[in-house]
Structure formats: structure tokens, C-alpha cells
């Protein structure tokens, strides 16, 4: 008894959320979009936020989120070293 018939969704996986939100610095909107594209199931960004909180993954401040949004990523150059 006590078992549920529902299957665990990808966004409920703590390690997956840490990879996407903390390491890749994706927003909840981007994570929800990735989930929808890979699983072909609807997911709201608020659902992602709820699961981040459930797993005690600290949410970024507004300033941090805006900084990530406007960050320019420069690809590494092959064979060259910075002066």
C-alpha cells in the first residue's frame, strides 16, 4: 500500500533540475520548454519553480536572473591562447 500509479516526471528529478538550473543556468521558462520538447507533454514554468523549492534548490534573485539573461557567451578559440 501507499504506492502511487503516477510515474515520476523528468522535472521532478533533483539531479536533472540541478543540471539545468544551477549548472547550465537555464531559466524556469527554458527548462519547461526543454521538458515540453523532449517529453512532448505540457509543463508550466511555475511547476519547475515548485519542484526547485521542493528539492531545496535556491532560486536566483531577480538581479542574478537578469545578469544570466544578458550574459554574452564567447566560444573558446582553438589553438590560440589569450595574450
C-alpha positions, -999 to 999 in steps of 0.1 A, spaced: 0 0 0 10 36 -3 23 32 -39 10 56 -65 2 48 -100 17 81 -113 51 79 -128 78 103 -118 82 131 -143 116 143 -155 112 178 -139 107 160 -105 143 146 -107 166 166 -84 198 159 -103 182 169 -137 170 202 -122 204 209 -107 220 202 -140 196 225 -159 190 253 -134 223 255 -114 250 242 -138 236 253 -171 219 284 -156 187 280 -176 156 298 -165 124 281 -154 108 291 -187 137 275 -207 136 243 -185 98 240 -190 103 244 -228 130 217 -229 108 194 -209 79 200 -234 101 195 -264 117 163 -251 88 146 -234 60 161 -256 40 169 -225 28 202 -212 48 218 -183 44 253 -168 74 273 -156 56 276 -122 58 238 -119 95 240 -124 97 266 -96 77 245 -73 100 215 -78 131 236 -73 116 247 -39 106 211 -30 142 200 -36 156 230 -16 174 243 -47 179 280 -41 161 303 -66 181 330 -82 174 366 -73 159 389 -100 193 406 -104 210 372 -110 184 361 -134 187 393 -154 225 390 -154 223 355 -168 198 366 -195 221 393 -208 254 374 -204 274 371 -236 289 336 -241 322 336 -261 331 303 -276 366 291 -268 391 296 -296 410 266 -309 448 266 -307 451 302 -295 460 314 -261 449 347 -246 477 373 -245 
